Every structure is written in C-alpha cells, then in structure tokens.
C-alpha cells in the first residue's frame, strides 16, 4: 500500500509554485479513496459480515461504514484514525472491532456497551 497522502498537501519534494507540477499523487489518492468506498459498498450490497480496511491510510472512519449494519467484524487497524465517532453504535451486531495501530485520542465509552461486542483490539 502507498503511504497516506493528504489531498491538499503534496508529498515532500513536490511542493512549489510551478504550474507544471506533477500532481500524480492526487490521482493516486483518488484511486485509494475509491478503493475504500467501493469496498464498503460491495460489503453492503453482498450483505457481508466482515470488512477489512486495514492499512488504508485512513484518518477517520468513513461514515458509509456505519450504514453496513449487518457487520459482525470490522478491521480498521494500521491506519491514522484519531477518533471513533458515536455512529459506531449503529453497528449493533458488531462482535469484533479491530482498531490497533491507529492514533486514537478519543474513544467513546459507549462502544463497550455494543450488545454483541466480544473483542475490542486496541494495541499500539
């Protein structure tokens, strides 16, 4: 996987005022975002119970994930996620939530009260 690239900040060595700047990194980021969006949409359409968004360079949990209410296992480790939104509570069937190797600074206590949650993975 390519390292995370911010949409509005070019990677080091690409900054400058040159109007002919190669902006291929933006195209790569768009492809990566589509990959995540497509994975979530496919999971929802196929009524899948497990979703892997591991090491995708995500800075937040995509809101579309919280509409895949049938999910039993959600793997989002090795990203750059700092917060878990309250919308996670929509995933009432969630048995496993993998968030290890993220940058978590805020975690809603309510996650611990998800009715089906059996395993919460939070390692560094």
Secondary structure, 3 states (H helix, E strand, C coil): CCCCCCCCCCCCCCCCCCCCCCCHHHHHHHHHHHHHHHHHHHHHHCCCCEEECCCCCCCCCCHHHHHCCCCCEEECCCCCCCEECHHHHHCCCCCEEECCCCCCCEECHHHHHCCCCCEEECCC
